[in-house]
Amino acid sequence: MAQPGAGSAPGLSIVMPVYNEGENITRVLENLLAEVGGDPVEVLVVYDFDEDNTVPVVERLQGRFPQIRLQRNDIGRGVLNALRKGFQVARAPFVLVMMADGSDEPQVIRTMLRRAQDGADVVAGSRYMRGGGQEGGPLLKRTMSRIAGLSLHWVAGLPVHDATSNFRLYSRRLLDAVT
């Protein structure tokens, strides 16, 4: 697909909250855009403060990747407020949350988007489904994450198996209804 022009809206907004991800961000954005860069997407890199070491790296990348937009979070510090700001400025009918640490797999984004285009208001990526996985990190943290996900699924009836992951795609319709 062709890139959207300056006046046209993308089909997918990707919101990526960052905090000093200068070391990771080039690899993460290059991998992401290798997967979906030919599609009409915008990537919103949302940061809290100008001194964040992610900002100058992303500014350099914007010359190569016009889909990337830097967005300062003026709502309040932290991931939750960065997500709120990203949702607020996203222009597409579908909004994906992706972390800047490389923990999310861009190869599944098109599959997630197809599910949303078929009518799902939320599509959740999971480390615990067939083909998924979690690499690195302390064993205790991985174990607690798995227990939390299973508990929320079986005890609370939450229809996901990985409740601690932010790798989710939302319809604009849902975001407008809840934000």
N, C-alpha and C positions, 0 to 999 in steps of 0.2 A: 504494500500500500504506500501511497505517497505521503510525505510529511504534510501536516496541516500548515497552512500559511499563517501569517501573523494574526489575521483576523478570524481564522476558522478555529473551531473548537476541536480538541482531541477526543478520541473515543475512550481513552483510559487515562486517568490521572494516577500517578504513583507518588504517594506521600512517604518521604523518608526522613524521619527525625534524626538529627545528628548531635553528637556532643564529642568534640575532639576526635573525629574519625579520619583525620588527615592521612594517616598511614594506610587505611583500608579503602578509602572512598574511590580512588582511581580504579582499582581492580573491581570493586563492586559495581560501579557505574558502567565500566567497559563491558563486564559480563552481562549486566542487565540489558544494555543497549545492543549488544550482539544478538540477544534473543528477540527483543521487541522494538529495536530502534527503527526498523523500516515501517512500523505501524504508526498510526496517528496517536502518539502518546505525549504526555508531558510528565516530567519528573520534577517534583517539588522537593527540594532539599531544604528542610526547615531547621533553622538554628536559633539558639537563644541569645547569644551575645557575639558582638563583632570580633572579639579576640579568639573565638573558636578556631582551632587550626584547620578545620575542614573548609572554611570559607575561601581562603586564597587558592586552595587546590581546586575547588569546584569552579571558581572564577576562571582559572586557566582552562579547565575542561569545557566550559561553555563555548569556547571558540570552535571546538571540534564537534560538539553535540548541542545544537540549538534547542533540543527538546528539554534541556535542563534549565530549571528556574530556581534561583536562590530565594528563599523567603524567610525574612526575619520574623520570629515568633514574638509578637507584642502583646500576647494575652497573659502570659505568665510563664515562668520557667518550668522545665520538665517535659518528659515524654508526652504525658496526657495533654498538656496545653499545646505542645508542638503538633500533635495529631489534630486537635481542635482547630488550630490555625490552618493546617493543611486542608482539612475538610472544608473550611470556610472559603478558601481561595481556589480550590480545585474546580476546573471548568468542565470536566467530562461527566457523562452519565454513569460511569463506574469509577470507583476510587479504591485503589489497592494500597495497603500499608505494607511497607517492606523495610526491614532493619538495615542499617548501614554497616553492620559487622560481618556481612557475608554469610549469615546463618540461614537465609532464605534462598530457595532455588528458583531463579528466573525461568528455568525450563518449564515450569508448570503454570506460568502466568496465562498463557493462551487457553489452557484447559480450564482454569478458574474463570476466565472471562467468558468462555462459551457457556459455562454453567449459569453465570449471571445473565447473559443474553437470553438464555432459555427460561428465565423467570426467577431465579434465586436472588433474594435480596442480600444474603450473606453467603460467601463461599470461604471456608476456612481451610488453610493449608495445615497439614499435620505431619509431625515427625514420626508419628506412631502408626501410620497406615502403610499398607504394602508399598514398597519402594521408597519410603521415607527413612529417616534416620537422624541421629544426633551424634555429632562427632565432638570429641574434646569436652572440656569442662569437668569439674569435680564430680565424682561418683555420687556423692550425697545430693548435690544439686540436681543431677539427672534423675536420680531415684525419686526425690521429692516432687519434681515436675511430673513424672509419670504417675505417681500416686495421686497428686492433685487432679490431674486430668481424668483419671479413671473414677475417682471419687465423685467429681462433679458430674460425670456422665451417668454413672450408675445410681448414685444417691439422690442427686438433685435433678436428674433427668435432662441435663444439658446435652443438646444434640451434637456435641463435638467430643473428640477424644483427646484433644490437645488444647486445653483452655488457657494455658500459659503462653501460647504463641500469639504474636500480633500479626502474623502473616495471613491477612484476611482481605477479601475484596467485598466492597459494599456497593449497593446501588445508590445512586443519588437520591432516588425516591425515599429510601429508608433514612439516609442521612438527613434529608430535609425534614422528615417527620420527627426525628429524635433530637436534632440539634437546634 
